[in-house]
């Protein structure tokens, strides 16, 4: 224990352990089921939170369904139901799937919760009172056939910046730039295809230009990944424009004082972070204001497509209404499927339930793939062939192999933890792994963490192979017992250190070793209890056969072909 304490003192974590930390993940739209691009954010966020807790950090973890705006109303029209019914279907879907993937939020809220309606209107009113919101007449696209204005996903056209096909609020197929209503070239209705007319209407704008100086300083002091800060600086250098924050639709949160309009979904969606914190506080007696109006640290995990909103709009909204601003924004690289940019419409998608869990595939294996395949800010390409290789070679062949052979030998020959002392080299390897994990947490580099734990398993395989306890047990029983004592100790250390990435498998190892759930990081270096009974092990991971990979690949090809028409 003293050695662990020394590690803490000589290598302090980026956030001191006496600081309370709040971590969020970008809210999924409640207009469709969970897919692998969602996991690109949620798994790293969950891994990060689990490691912070193992270090002793007081941390809370929040998310929720994004329930307003045109993504929901378009889906409702497609299904022939109300927006509320769409929200209920997919909100419940996410709440059911997340824990099956080991992603455990302290609260999973909804932006349609009364708390979010109230908090959103309060923040909008505060911005109004502080003269950061103003009214203006604007000319916007209108569909003469559908007889309505065409906000966001009701509108398609050509991006004025890169020439790609784009929707009304974002160049979703090209440069990913945020687009103001009315910017698209050749605008037409996405529902009926009619050419849009331009009509004058009244809207409200956030005076984003008033926050330019603040945002420059904010980005200079912001922690997180460079991909977030650099993207935001590029947009800042191109010049800020005031932001249209209202829409001509019925579904959403009414603008205070003018209920003919609702607030733009990207105004109320991030306020869902606050709502989720408030809901948690009401249930647990926690203090939501400690994080949102106090010294608590705020960390957002997001995908690259929503950097603009989180690094510019969101901090301006918070600053202008008297709330705390984020301390770190951790944006990932882009998601690819089979070498192509992730696209639901083009078939380059993996649905978590339909394409993965329904086949009985291992949640831990997919968690491992997502955080170990590449650096967090690099493109992550999912393909079934690489998935099979990583499972079979790394999880089965290295990590699972060492744990199974160590525990099986110990169970068969001793039935309990044999007498022994931990070798100095083995202890040093674990200490080095702990330090690498701490560095990976501070750098938001989860591949570095996975590589370190896998490296420890590789060391364990070399150790047991070099010492050949199956020979020593007959020739030198005491020496054999010491080797297996070290192997079981390394197994315990690996289980503690791998738990945030592979929580389901770690639980199985804890049960075999008789350990309590969720032990702190220090447990990786504590002694074993000699004589403690050992359970009979089974292999942690199963090989993914080649014919199963081929079947999964074929299903993907069929989907892509169907998407092409």
KOLDO-600801 format. One record per residue (C-alpha): residue in three letters; x, z, y negated. Coordinates in steps of 0.02 Angstrom, whole numbers, plus 50000, padded with zeros to 5 digits. Last residue first. Layout:
REM KOLDO-600801
AlaXZY ...
This chain:
REM KOLDO-600801
Unk484594726949958 Unk486284734049908 Unk485594751449942 Unk485154746250120 Unk486944740950151 Unk487614757350081 Unk486434767450191 Unk486874757450347 Unk488734759350314 Unk488544778250295 Unk487604779550460 Unk488994769450541 Unk490314781350474 Unk489374796350546 Unk489254787550715 Unk491104783050712 Unk491564801150671 Unk490524806950819 Unk491394794150932 Unk493094800750876 Unk492684818450926 Unk492674832350795 Unk493664846450875 Unk492874863550864 Unk493464878050756 Unk493604896750783 Unk494024895650969 Unk493274910751058 Unk493984928151054 Unk493624943451163 Unk493554958451048 Unk495064969451014 Unk495054988451025 Unk496174997850904 Unk497655004951000 Unk498875003150856 Unk497945002650690 Unk498724987950601 Unk499794990750447 Unk499274985050271 Unk499914968550201 Unk498364957450206 Unk497314972750169 Unk497974972449990 Unk496874957349955 Unk495314968149971 Unk494274968550131 Unk492664958450129 Unk491824965350285 Unk492564980250379 Unk493854976950513 Unk493574978950701 Unk494864965550743 Unk493624954150833 Unk492304957250700 Unk493534953550560 Unk493994937250647 Unk492174931850652 Unk491934936350469 Unk493464925850423 Unk492654910950508 Unk491074912250402 Unk492034915050241 Unk493234900150255 Unk493864897250078 Unk493634914950009 Unk494094922150181 Unk495764913250202 Unk496854927550136 Unk495994941550233 Unk495914931250393 Unk497724925650374 Unk498304943650354 Unk497324949150508 Unk498044934850609 Unk499784939350547 Unk499524957150609 Unk498894950450776 Unk500444939750792 Unk501594953950740 Unk500834965650871 Unk500984951250993 Unk502864950350964 Unk503034969350976 Unk502074969751140 Unk503214956351211 Unk504754966551161 Unk504054981751251 Unk503594971451405 Unk505334963851424 Unk505454951651571 Unk503634950851625 Unk502774951151455 Unk504304942251385 Unk503864925951470 Unk502084924451401 Unk502784931951239 Unk503734915751206 Unk504704921151049 Unk504954903650977 Unk503174898051013 Unk502414913850941 Unk503424912350781 Unk503204893550761 Unk501314895450775 Unk501344910050652 Unk502364899850528 Unk501084885850539 Unk499714898750507 Unk500654904650352 Unk500814886650295 Unk498934884550315 Unk498704899350198 Unk499914892150071 Unk499174874550081 Unk497444881750051 Unk498024891149895 Unk498924876149822 Unk497384865549859 Unk496404878149756 Unk497294874849593 Unk496354884149456 Unk498084888249382 Unk497814907049378 Unk497004906649549 Unk498384895849621 Unk499714907749554 Unk498844922449638 Unk498744912549800 Unk500604908549789 Unk500984927149766 Unk499934931749917 Unk500794918350020 Unk502504924949971 Unk501984942550024 Unk501354935550190 Unk502994926550223 Unk503994942050174 Unk503014952750297 Unk503374940250436 Unk505234940150391 Unk505334959150392 Unk504564960050565 Unk503024971050578 Unk503224985450698 Unk502504986950872 Unk501294995350991 Unk499884984551056 Unk498224981450966 Unk496894982551100 Unk496374974251262 Unk498214973351310 Unk498594957851414 Unk496984947951404 Unk496474953451230 Unk498214951351154 Unk498444934051232 Unk496724928651172 Unk497014935750998 Unk498644926450973 Unk498074910151056 Unk496474909950953 Unk497254914050785 Unk498684901750804 Unk497584887450864 Unk496264890050730 Unk497534888350590 Unk498584874250663 Unk497724861950780 Unk495914866650748 Unk495904868850558 Unk497374857550513 Unk497434843850643 Unk495644842250705 Unk494734847250546 Unk495884837650430 Unk495884822150540 Unk493994822250558 Unk493734823550370 Unk494994809650342 Unk493964798150454 Unk492324803850377 Unk492764799450199 Unk492684810350045 Unk493784805449898 Unk494174819049773 Unk494884812349610 Unk496154824149533 Unk495794839549426 Unk495624851449573 Unk497164845249664 Unk496804836049826 Unk496064838050000 Unk496134857050007 Unk494644862649902 Unk493334850249962 Unk493984848750141 Unk493994867650164 Unk492204869650106 Unk491714855350223 Unk492564864050370 Unk491774880750323 Unk490034873250331 Unk490354867150510 Unk489354852050567 Unk487714854550660 Unk487154836750624 Unk485764843350509 Unk487114852450409 Unk488024836450365 Unk487094820450323 Unk485324826850294 Unk485714844150227 Unk487254841050119 Unk486784823350069 Unk488374812650067 Unk488324798949936 Unk488984781449909 Unk487294773249938 Unk487274762749780 Unk485884772649696 Unk486664789349743 Unk488344784549670 Unk490024793149694 Unk491424781549641 Unk492024771749791 Unk493444775749912 Unk492304781250055 Unk491414793249937 Unk492184797649770 Unk491994812849660 Unk492854814149490 Unk494134827249441 Unk493594844949407 Unk493224853949244 Unk493654872349225 Unk493074878249054 Unk493864894649001 Unk493534908048870 Unk491774902048832 Unk490954906748665 Unk490104923248624 Unk488424922248535 Unk487954922548351 Unk486814907448335 Unk488034894948259 Unk489444900048375 Unk488374898148531 Unk487674881148481 Unk489404874948429 Unk490134881348594 Unk488794871748690 Unk488874855248597 Unk490774852748601 Unk491644858648760 Unk490134860748873 Unk489144845348823 Unk490614833548812 Unk491344840148976 Unk489744835749071 Unk490344820849174 Unk491964829149228 Unk491074841849340 Unk490904859949287 Unk491544877549319 Unk491214888449166 Unk492174904649132 Unk491564918149012 Unk492564934348986 Unk491634950048935 Unk492034956948763 Unk490264956848691 Unk488824945748638 Unk488604934848792 Unk489604944648919 Unk489224962748872 Unk487504956648816 Unk486964954248997 Unk487184972749036 Unk486734976449217 Unk485224986549271 Unk485134976749434 Unk483524966549423 Unk483384965449234 Unk485244961949221 Unk485154948049350 Unk483734939749254 Unk484714941549092 Unk486254933549171 Unk485204919149239 Unk484434916949066 Unk486154916548984 Unk486754903049103 Unk485094894149078 Unk485604892648895 Unk486684878748966 Unk485104868749009 Unk484114872048848 Unk485034860348729 Unk485534847748860 Unk483694845748908 Unk483264840348732 Unk482044852448650 Unk480214847748657 Unk479204839448519 Unk477384840748464 Unk477664859448465 Unk478424859648291 Unk478754877448230 Unk479954881748370 Unk480324866248475 Unk479354867148636 Unk480324869548796 Unk480114855348920 Unk478854842948989 Unk477804834748853 Unk478974820848799 Unk479554814348631 Unk481274822648628 Unk482224834948519 Unk484074839448499 Unk484744824148406 Unk486574828548378 Unk487534826548216 Unk489034815448237 Unk490814820248275 Unk492284808748247 Unk493374798948367 Unk494634813148359 Unk493324825348426 Unk492904813748570 Unk494734813048620 Unk494914831848598 Unk493464834748719 Unk494254823948852 Unk495914833048832 Unk495154850448841 Unk494134847348998 Unk495444837449095 Unk496734850349043 Unk495924863249155 Unk495404880549097 Unk495874890948946 Unk495244887248770 Unk496294892648622 Unk496674875448552 Unk494924869548601 Unk494114883248496 Unk495244879748348 Unk494724861548345 Unk492914866448377 Unk492874878248227 Unk493524864948110 Unk492264852148172 Unk490774864148171 Unk489824857148021 Unk489844839848102 Unk488744846648241 Unk487284848748121 Unk486004850248260 Unk484644837348231 Unk482754837748233 Unk481604822748257 Unk480204813048170 Unk479694795448220 Unk479984777448167 Unk479714763448292 Unk480894750948374 Unk480204740048511 Unk480864740648688 Unk480864725648803 Unk479754729048953 Unk480574733749118 Unk479094744149180 Unk479934760849215 Unk481704758649143 Unk480984752548978 Unk482174740748888 Unk483584742148763 Unk484664726848727 Unk486054737448650 Unk485944756248669 Unk486194767548516 Unk484354772148486 Unk484444789848554 Unk486254796148542 Unk487444791748681 Unk488664803348770 Unk490134793548840 Unk490314791749028 Unk491384775949003 Unk490424765349127 Unk488944767549245 Unk488214783549170 Unk488444778348988 Unk487394792948932 Unk485804797048835 Unk484734781348853 Unk485424774849017 Unk486904763249032 Unk487414746349099 Unk489214743649047 Unk489764735548883 Unk491124748348843 Unk490624756248676 Unk488894749148638 Unk488304753448815 Unk487034740548871 Unk485234744748909 Unk484144757148999 Unk482794768848935 Unk481614780849022 Unk483154790449077 Unk483544796548900 Unk482054795048785 Unk480874780148782 Unk479454782648658 Unk477744779648732 Unk476424766248751 Unk476874761048930 Unk476734742648880 Unk477294744148699 Unk478834754048755 Unk479664762548606 Unk481504763348559 Unk481914774648411 Unk481934773848221 Unk482324790748144 Unk481504802748023 Unk482534818347994 Unk482344837248016 Unk483794849548004 Unk484674861848117 Unk486254871448067 Unk485364879447919 Unk485714897347979 Unk483844900347998 Unk483684884248099 Unk485134889348210 Unk484304906248236 Unk482664897548276 Unk483504886548406 Unk484334901948483 Unk482684911348492 Unk481784896048561 Unk483074894748699 Unk483024913448738 Unk481124913548753 Unk480994897848861 Unk482454904048966 Unk481644921048996 Unk480004912449041 Unk480914903649184 Unk480904884649168 Unk482804884549155 Unk482854891849328 Unk483924905649400 Unk485124908349544 Unk485804925949526 Unk487304934649601 Unk487754917549670 Unk488344915949850 Unk488994899149908 Unk489294900850096 Unk488644883350132 Unk487084890550213 Unk486974901750059 Unk486774886349947 Unk485514877050056 Unk483994888450037 Unk484104891649849 Unk484464873149824 Unk482914867949920 Unk481834880849830 Unk482304873349663 Unk482034856049737 Unk480224858149787 Unk479724869649643 Unk480454857949512 Unk479534842949581 Unk477894852749581 Unk478164858049401 Unk478494840049350 Unk476764835549418 Unk476524824049567 Unk476444805349598 Unk478164805049680 Unk478914791749564 Unk478044799549414 Unk478744816649458 Unk480494809349478 Unk480394801649304 Unk479754818149234 Unk481174828149312 Unk482614816949259 Unk481714815349089 Unk482024832849031 Unk481774849949107 Unk482184859149268 Unk484054862549277 Unk484094874349427 Unk485174889849423 Unk486944896649421 Unk487804913449407 Unk489304923149471 Unk489764940849418 Unk491534947749417 Unk492324965049412 Unk494064960349473 Unk494814969949621 Unk495994956349684 Unk494774952349825 Unk493444950549692 Unk494464937549599 Unk494744928349763 Unk492874927649798 Unk492514921449622 Unk493774907249636 Unk493134901849807 Unk491344901649740 Unk491824891049590 Unk492854879449700 Unk491344877449817 Unk490064875249678 Unk490924861549578 Unk491364848149707 Unk489894855049806 Unk488704846549685 Unk489634830249715 Unk489294832549901 Unk487414831649883 Unk486014844149859 Unk484244837149859 Unk483364828449714 Unk482514831249547 Unk482954849549514 Unk484494844649414 Unk485984855149467 Unk486634868049342 Unk488504868049308 Unk489334883049389 Unk489534899849304 Unk490834913749306 Unk490664930249213 Unk492194941549204 Unk492354960149165 Unk494074965349107 Unk494944980449187 Unk495794968949312 Unk496734959949175 Unk496274941349168 Unk497804930249198 Unk498294941549342 Unk499804952749321 Unk501344949049427 Unk502524963849422 Unk501184977349419 Unk500024969549545 Unk501434965649666 Unk502054983649653 Unk500344989949705 Unk500414978949859 Unk502114986149907 Unk501455003749882 Unk500005000050000 
